Each structure stands twice: as C-alpha cells, then as structure tokens.
Amino acid sequence: MKIVNVKDMGIAAVENLLKKPAFDQVELNPRIREANKQLFGEDLTAAQIVDRIVGEVRRDGDAAVIKYTKLIDRTEFTPEEFLVTEAEYEAAYEEADPEVVASLKKAAENVRQYHQEQKPNSWMTYRDHGSILGQSVIPLDRVGIYVPGGTAAYPSSVIMNAMPAVVAGVREIIMMVPPKNGKINPYVLVAAKEAGVSKIFKIGGAQAIAAMAFGTETIPRVDKITGPGNIFVTLAKKAVYGHCDIDMLAGPSEILIVADKTADPAYTAADMLSQAEHDMLASSIVITDSAELAGKVAEEAEKQLKKLPREEITRASLDRNGLIIVTEDIMQAVELANVSAPEHMEILTEQPFQLLPYVRHAGAVFLGAYSPEPLGDYFAGPNHVLPTGGTARYYSVLNVETFMKRTSIISYTQAQLDAVSDDVIRLAEAEGLQAHANAVRLRKL
C-alpha cells in the first residue's frame, strides 16, 4: 500500500493515480487465462470467450446453456433440472441457521421500506382549452437478476436486486445463480424466497446472461438484466445491451475514505480492508489532510490484515490498489474524492455533514464513524448495487425506477389544436416533413 503526498507529487499526478482502467481492459489473471485455454482449446481473450458463448446461446438455446454449464461449471443439467424446485427451497430453510434467516428478513424489510419511498407516481395536468398532458410510470413485465455464486454466496445481492423490482411492481423476476457442486447456497435461496423472486435457474456466467437476454426453450426472455458478476458476466451484459436493457457495467468493488485528524485509525483501516477482501482488483483509498493519521492507518491495516482469513487476497488487493493520499487541506481531499467518483465514499471527519454538499460523484456516501460501509452492504436499506470504475459521474445506484419506464400522455381538444396548429405546421415544414404538416392542417377549424 502506497502513501503519497500531494505537495510532493503535484495535484495532476495524484489525479492520475485515481483514474481507473476501463473494466474491459483489465487483463485476466494468468491462472484463469491458462484454465480458459485448456477449456476452449485456444488462447482467447475474455471478450472473445463471451462473444462465442453469447452467439451460441442465441442460436442454440438450451443446448448451448447445457454445453457451457458443463464445460465451465463442471455441472451437468437437463433443461428440466435448471429450475430450482419447491423441495430445494424447503431444504434450504431446514439447513439455514434460524438466526441468520431472521436477520435476512429484517434486512429485506429495511430495503423494502427504503425503496417504497422512491416509487414515482404517474401524473396528468389539465391545460388551456381542455388539453391534457401527463406521464404514466409503468413497471417492466419481466426482469432478470444475476447473483454471483460458485466460490462465494451473496444473499444480500439477492435482496438488493429483487426488492426494488418487487416494489416497482414487476410481474415476474427471474434469477440466475451459478451452482457449486450442482447446488445453490441455502441462504441465497432463502433470501430469494423472502424477497419475492419468481423463478431461480441454476446457471451462471455469460451463458446465463445470454439466456435471459434472448430466451431459450426453457428460460423466458427478460426486459432488463441487473446484478453484478465477474468480467465474463459484465462483458456479456455489454454484448446483449440493446436486445434488453441492463442496469450498469459493474467492475471491482471500491471504497474511498475522506478522513481528518479526528478519525480513528483502527476504524479507517478496518473499512479499507472490508473492500480489499473482495478480490485482488478491489480498490481501497484513504484521502486525509493529516500525515500522522496516514501513517497510523497504514500500521493498523498491517496489524489487522494478519488476522483475516482472506489475508492473501486482501494483501494482494492493497499491494495493487491500496492508496493513502495526504492533502493540503480537507477540501482538497473532497475534490480528489470527486475525481475518483468511488462506489462507496466514507466521510470520517469531525463534522461530516458539512462536507456532504461538496460531494458530487459517489455511489453511496457514509457519514460518520458509526456508519461503516458494511452497514449499507447488508442492512440499512439503501441499495448496495452501485456504480464502479468512476461511473458514479453519470450512473445512479440501483433503485425502484431502474425497473420502471415512463410513457408520455398527450390529449388536445380541437380548439386547443387549432390554437397551435400554425406553429406545428410551420415547424414540420421547416424540417421538410409535409405529411406531418398535413396531419395537422386537415384538422384545422
């Protein structure tokens, strides 16, 4: 983990450190690339692999899904076995710890209540001469959510993706989860049941995304796909965009902490590590106006790191993307935070709310020492599916409106149309569209 000082490096050089590579430019781990070479019989990039899988699923449907589930996940399913059964749900509840289930239910209710406040309303207004203008807000018919599985299980991602769709009024929610040894983690199944997921298919990777986008003999086509995944899932979402909608192109997890001298070094280091343990590509940054705090955080991170079960992954993440920046003042720290546009931003300062108006680019903001990022990941209520890789400059957090669309409503009386018809005709003719003009001219009084 590096410690740098703005005074020594200059602001431009520090800003360059905060710039992130495009998600599709990240090179595959050599071990993964070699494994893929063995699987596919040739050395392919991630994009080439995804293009092949997506193309075959679009063309061959279930047969291609079966082929790649067997090849990549080492799991053989018939189309009838893709779908999670009621017996599997019942077994999940029996296997799950009741206290964890109780916590999942509390989290789901918090997320539901928070997203209920976001729900937009349809509206209509009456104008002169009886004309009516309005907007109808309509939920999507069917959406697909992707939940990572395999080496890890994320029931929190189930709740965060499904609950806003439920609140929006989506009729059917399809979920894809890669199996591990042919099974899905029981807490993932419990979370899906509690959150209102309609159907779960035991399919992962690019083949799952393609199956939802195009539909197969067994899997219904969806209107939108949401949810995080690895590079193959993300590239597949990019490939199918246009055939259906997607939420965003998510990259590795990030945290950026703005801290002053009052911040607790142990808290600050712990919060850095909470993201670094995700994977080796995760980013953990502290920006502070206190050189003393910078040194203490680095020391504390090393101390805590040695106690973590995922020490190897976490250390690799910090070595690659761990950074502590010392600024000239706290406002410079906030400006650099905006340059980074992080997924998660914590403000650990004496008066955190005073800095909030100056935050322009962040997926979620956590204010104060007792609002750590994991609180948002699991329980508080706001969604944890957030823009990464600097895309918080233009992407929003997953929300209820993600699962809705807007339709305009227009109704004019004959008198109101006549009052504006000359303007409409004039504008249509200026664009050379005579049929447009005639459609209005015929209706003139």
C-alpha positions in Angstrom: 0.0 0.0 0.0 1.4 3.4 -1.0 1.3 6.7 0.9 1.7 9.7 -1.3 1.7 13.5 -0.6 0.0 16.0 -2.9 2.8 18.5 -2.0 5.5 16.2 -3.2 3.8 14.7 -6.3 1.6 17.6 -7.5 -2.1 17.5 -7.9 -2.1 16.3 -11.6 0.0 13.3 -10.8 -2.3 12.4 -7.8 -5.4 12.7 -10.0 -3.8 10.3 -12.5 -3.4 7.8 -9.7 -7.1 8.0 -9.1 -8.1 7.2 -12.7 -9.3 3.7 -13.2 -8.9 1.5 -16.2 -12.0 0.6 -18.3 -13.5 -2.7 -16.9 -13.0 -4.4 -20.3 -9.3 -3.5 -20.4 -8.4 -5.4 -17.2 -6.2 -8.4 -18.0 -7.2 -11.8 -17.0 -5.3 -13.5 -14.1 -2.6 -15.7 -15.8 -4.0 -18.8 -14.0 -7.5 -18.1 -15.2 -6.3 -17.4 -18.8 -4.4 -20.7 -18.8 -7.5 -22.5 -17.4 -9.6 -21.0 -20.2 -7.0 -22.1 -22.8 -7.5 -25.6 -21.5 -11.2 -25.4 -21.7 -11.6 -23.8 -25.1 -8.5 -25.3 -26.8 -7.0 -21.9 -27.7 -5.8 -18.7 -26.0 -8.8 -16.4 -26.1 -9.4 -13.0 -24.5 -12.4 -12.6 -22.2 -14.3 -10.7 -24.9 -13.7 -13.5 -27.4 -14.9 -16.1 -25.0 -18.1 -14.1 -24.2 -18.8 -13.4 -27.9 -18.6 -17.1 -28.6 -20.9 -18.1 -25.7 -23.5 -15.4 -26.3 -23.6 -16.2 -30.0 -24.1 -19.9 -29.4 -26.8 -19.4 -26.7 -28.7 -17.1 -29.0 -28.5 -19.7 -31.8 -28.8 -23.0 -30.0 -30.8 -22.1 -26.8 -30.8 -24.7 -24.1 -28.3 -26.9 -25.8 -25.6 -24.1 -25.6 -26.5 -23.4 -22.0 -26.1 -27.1 -21.1 -22.8 -27.2 -23.0 -21.2 -24.3 -21.2 -22.6 -25.1 -17.8 -20.9 -28.5 -18.2 -17.7 -27.1 -19.6 -17.2 -24.1 -17.2 -19.1 -25.1 -14.0 -18.5 -28.9 -14.3 -22.2 -29.4 -13.8 -24.5 -31.5 -15.9 -28.1 -30.4 -16.0 -31.0 -31.2 -18.3 -33.3 -28.3 -19.1 -35.8 -29.7 -16.6 -33.2 -29.5 -13.8 -32.2 -25.9 -14.4 -35.1 -24.6 -12.3 -35.0 -24.6 -8.5 -37.8 -26.7 -7.1 -40.0 -26.2 -4.1 -38.3 -29.1 -2.4 -34.9 -27.3 -2.8 -36.4 -24.2 -1.1 -37.8 -26.3 1.8 -34.4 -28.0 2.2 -32.7 -24.5 2.3 -34.9 -23.3 5.1 -34.2 -26.5 7.1 -30.4 -26.2 6.5 -30.2 -22.5 7.3 -29.4 -21.1 10.7 -32.8 -19.6 12.0 -30.9 -16.5 13.4 -29.4 -15.8 10.0 -32.8 -16.2 8.4 -34.3 -13.7 10.9 -31.5 -11.2 10.1 -32.2 -11.7 6.4 -35.9 -11.0 6.9 -35.1 -7.8 8.9 -32.7 -6.6 6.1 -35.3 -7.4 3.4 -37.9 -5.3 5.3 -35.5 -2.4 5.7 -34.7 -2.5 2.0 -38.4 -2.7 1.1 -39.3 0.3 3.2 -36.4 2.4 1.9 -37.3 1.7 -1.8 -41.0 2.2 -1.2 -40.1 5.9 -0.6 -38.6 6.1 -4.1 -41.6 4.9 -6.0 -42.6 7.6 -8.6 -46.2 8.4 -9.4 -48.0 8.8 -12.7 -49.5 12.2 -13.3 -51.7 14.3 -15.6 -52.2 18.0 -15.7 -55.0 20.0 -17.4 -54.0 22.9 -19.6 -55.8 25.6 -21.6 -58.9 24.7 -23.7 -59.1 21.2 -22.1 -55.8 19.8 -23.2 -54.2 17.1 -21.0 -50.5 16.3 -20.6 -49.1 13.6 -18.4 -46.8 10.8 -17.7 -47.5 7.2 -17.0 -45.0 5.3 -14.9 -45.2 1.6 -15.7 -43.2 -1.4 -14.2 -41.4 -3.7 -16.6 -43.1 -7.0 -17.2 -40.2 -9.4 -16.6 -36.7 -8.8 -15.3 -33.7 -11.0 -14.7 -31.3 -10.6 -11.8 -27.8 -12.2 -11.7 -26.4 -13.2 -8.4 -22.7 -14.4 -8.1 -22.2 -17.9 -6.7 -19.6 -20.6 -7.1 -16.8 -19.7 -4.8 -18.9 -17.3 -2.7 -22.5 -16.7 -1.8 -24.2 -13.3 -1.7 -27.8 -13.4 -0.2 -27.5 -9.7 0.3 -27.2 -9.2 -3.5 -30.5 -11.2 -3.9 -32.3 -8.8 -1.7 -30.8 -5.7 -3.2 -31.6 -6.7 -6.7 -35.1 -8.2 -6.2 -36.7 -5.9 -3.7 -36.7 -2.7 -5.8 -38.2 -4.7 -8.6 -40.9 -6.1 -6.3 -41.7 -2.5 -5.0 -41.8 -1.3 -8.6 -44.5 -3.9 -9.4 -42.6 -6.1 -11.9 -44.7 -9.1 -12.7 -42.0 -11.7 -12.9 -38.5 -11.8 -11.5 -36.1 -14.4 -12.9 -32.9 -15.1 -11.1 -29.7 -16.8 -12.3 -27.1 -18.2 -9.9 -24.1 -20.4 -10.8 -24.3 -23.7 -8.8 -21.5 -25.1 -6.7 -21.4 -28.9 -7.0 -24.8 -28.7 -8.5 -26.4 -26.8 -5.6 -27.1 -23.2 -4.6 -26.2 -21.8 -1.2 -29.2 -22.2 1.2 -29.1 -18.5 2.3 -29.3 -17.4 -1.3 -32.4 -19.5 -1.8 -33.9 -18.2 1.5 -33.2 -14.6 0.5 -34.8 -15.1 -2.9 -37.9 -16.5 -1.3 -38.2 -13.7 1.2 -37.5 -11.0 -1.4 -40.2 -12.3 -3.9 -38.2 -13.9 -6.7 -40.4 -15.8 -9.1 -38.0 -18.4 -10.5 -34.4 -19.4 -10.0 -32.3 -21.1 -12.6 -29.0 -22.9 -11.6 -27.0 -21.2 -14.4 -24.1 -18.8 -14.2 -21.6 -16.9 -16.3 -22.1 -15.4 -19.8 -24.5 -18.2 -20.7 -26.9 -17.1 -18.0 -26.9 -13.5 -19.3 -27.4 -14.6 -22.9 -30.2 -17.0 -21.9 -32.1 -14.2 -20.2 -31.5 -11.7 -23.0 -32.6 -13.9 -25.9 -34.7 -16.6 -24.1 -34.4 -20.3 -24.7 -36.8 -23.2 -24.8 -36.8 -23.3 -21.0 -35.7 -19.8 -19.9 -38.0 -16.8 -20.6 -36.7 -13.7 -22.2 -36.5 -10.7 -19.9 -36.8 -6.9 -20.4 -33.9 -6.0 -18.2 -30.9 -7.6 -16.5 -29.4 -6.4 -13.3 -26.8 -7.6 -10.8 -23.0 -7.8 -10.5 -20.7 -10.5 -11.7 -17.2 -11.2 -12.9 -15.6 -9.9 -16.1 -17.4 -12.5 -18.2 -20.8 -11.6 -16.8 -20.1 -7.9 -17.3 -18.9 -8.3 -20.9 -22.0 -10.5 -21.6 -24.2 -7.7 -20.3 -22.5 -5.3 -22.6 -22.9 -7.7 -25.5 -26.7 -8.2 -25.0 -27.5 -4.5 -24.4 -30.0 -3.4 -27.0 -31.7 -6.7 -27.0 -32.7 -5.9 -23.5 -31.8 -3.2 -21.0 -29.1 -3.6 -18.3 -28.5 -1.7 -15.1 -24.8 -0.9 -15.4 -21.4 -2.4 -16.2 -20.1 -3.1 -12.8 -16.4 -3.5 -12.0 -14.4 -4.4 -8.9 -15.5 -3.1 -5.6 -14.2 0.2 -4.3 -14.0 2.3 -1.1 -12.7 5.8 -0.7 -12.4 7.4 2.8 -12.1 11.1 3.4 -10.7 11.5 6.9 -9.3 14.2 9.1 -7.1 14.0 12.2 -10.1 13.1 14.4 -10.7 9.8 12.5 -10.0 6.6 14.4 -7.1 4.8 12.6 -8.4 1.4 13.5 -11.9 2.2 12.1 -10.3 3.7 9.0 -8.1 0.7 8.3 -10.9 -1.8 9.0 -13.1 -0.1 6.4 -10.3 -0.2 3.9 -9.9 -3.9 4.5 -13.6 -4.5 4.2 -13.4 -3.8 0.5 -9.9 -5.2 -0.2 -11.0 -8.7 0.9 -13.5 -8.9 -2.0 -10.8 -9.6 -4.6 -7.4 -8.7 -5.8 -8.7 -6.0 -8.1 -10.7 -4.2 -5.4 -9.7 -0.6 -4.6 -9.2 0.9 -1.1 -8.2 4.5 -0.8 -7.9 7.0 2.1 -7.5 10.7 1.5 -6.6 12.8 4.5 -5.2 16.1 5.4 -3.3 14.5 8.3 0.1 12.9 7.7 0.0 11.5 11.2 -3.3 9.7 10.5 -1.9 8.4 7.2 1.0 6.6 9.0 -1.3 5.2 11.7 -3.8 3.8 9.2 -1.1 2.0 7.3 0.3 0.5 10.5 -3.2 -0.5 11.7 -4.1 -2.1 8.3 -1.0 -4.3 8.5 -1.9 -5.3 12.1 -5.5 -6.2 11.2 -4.6 -7.8 7.9 -2.6 -10.6 9.6 -5.8 -11.8 11.4 -8.0 -12.1 8.3 -8.9 -15.5 6.8 -8.7 -13.9 3.3 -5.3 -12.4 4.1 -3.7 -13.4 0.8 -6.4 -11.8 -1.4 -6.7 -8.8 0.8 -2.9 -8.2 0.8 -2.8 -8.6 -3.0 -5.6 -6.0 -3.3 -3.8 -3.5 -1.1 -0.5 -4.0 -2.8 -2.1 -3.4 -6.2 -4.8 -0.8 -5.4 -4.3 0.3 -1.8 -3.5 4.0 -1.5 -3.3 6.7 1.2 -3.1 10.3 -0.1 -2.1 13.2 2.1 -3.6 16.5 1.0 -3.0 20.2 1.9 -6.5 20.6 3.4 -9.8 18.7 3.8 -11.5 20.5 0.8 -8.7 19.3 -1.5 -9.4 15.8 -0.2 -13.1 16.1 -1.1 -12.2 17.4 -4.6 -9.9 14.4 -5.2 -12.7 12.1 -4.0 -14.9 13.6 -6.7 -12.2 12.9 -9.2 -12.2 9.2 -8.2 -16.1 9.0 -8.2 -16.0 6.0 -6.0 -18.6 3.3 -5.5 -18.5 3.8 -1.7 -17.4 7.0 0.0 -17.0 7.3 3.7 -16.5 10.7 5.4 -14.7 10.3 8.7 -14.3 13.8 9.9 -15.3 15.9 12.9 -18.3 17.4 11.0 -19.1 15.0 8.1 -22.4 16.6 7.2 -20.6 19.9 6.5 -18.7 18.2 3.6 -21.7 16.4 2.1 -22.9 19.3 -0.1 -19.5 19.2 -1.8 -19.7 15.5 -2.8 -20.7 15.4 -6.4 -19.7 11.9 -7.5 -20.2 8.8 -5.4 -22.4 5.7 -5.5 -23.2 5.9 -1.8 -22.0 8.2 1.0 -21.5 7.0 4.6 -21.3 9.8 7.2 -19.5 9.5 10.5 -17.6 6.9 12.4 -20.6 4.7 13.1 -21.8 4.4 9.5 -19.4 1.8 8.1 -19.8 0.6 4.6 -20.9 -2.9 5.5 -24.0 -1.4 7.2 -25.0 -0.3 3.7 -24.0 -3.6 2.2 -26.3 -5.7 4.3 -28.9 -3.9 6.4 -29.6 -0.1 6.4 -31.9 -0.1 3.4 -30.3 1.8 0.6 -29.2 -0.3 -2.3 -25.7 -1.7 -2.5 -25.7 -2.2 -6.3 -23.6 0.9 -7.1 -21.7 2.3 -10.0 -18.0 1.5 -10.0 -14.9 2.4 -12.0 -15.6 6.1 -11.9 -19.0 5.7 -13.5 -20.7 7.4 -10.5 -20.1 10.5 -12.6 -23.2 9.5 -14.6 -24.7 6.3 -13.3 -27.1 6.1 -10.3 -27.5 3.5 -7.6 -29.9 0.7 -8.4 -33.4 1.9 -7.4 -37.1 1.4 -8.0 -37.1 3.5 -11.2 -34.5 1.1 -12.6 -37.4 -1.4 -13.0 -39.9 1.1 -14.4 -40.4 3.0 -17.7 -42.1 6.3 -18.5 -44.8 6.8 -21.1 -45.9 10.3 -22.2 -49.6 11.2 -22.4 -51.0 13.9 -24.7 -54.6 14.8 -25.3 -55.7 18.0 -27.0 -59.2 19.3 -27.8 -60.0 20.5 -31.3 -60.0 24.1 -30.1 -56.5 23.7 -28.5 -55.1 22.0 -31.5 -56.4 24.8 -33.7 -54.8 27.4 -31.5 -51.4 25.9 -32.0 -51.7 24.3 -35.4 -49.9 27.1 -37.3 -46.9 26.7 -35.1 -46.8 22.9 -35.6 -47.3 23.2 -39.4 -44.5 25.8 -39.6 -42.1 23.6 -37.7 -42.9 20.5 -39.7 -42.5 22.3 -43.0 -39.2 23.7 -41.8 -37.9 20.1 -41.4 -39.3 19.2 -44.8 -41.9 16.8 -43.4 -45.0 17.7 -45.4 -47.1 14.7 -44.2 -46.6 15.8 -40.6 -47.9 19.3 -41.6 -50.8 17.8 -43.4 -51.9 15.7 -40.5 -52.4 18.9 -38.5 -53.7 21.1 -41.4 -56.6 18.6 -42.1 -57.8 19.1 -38.6 -57.9 22.9 -38.6 -61.3 24.5 -38.0 
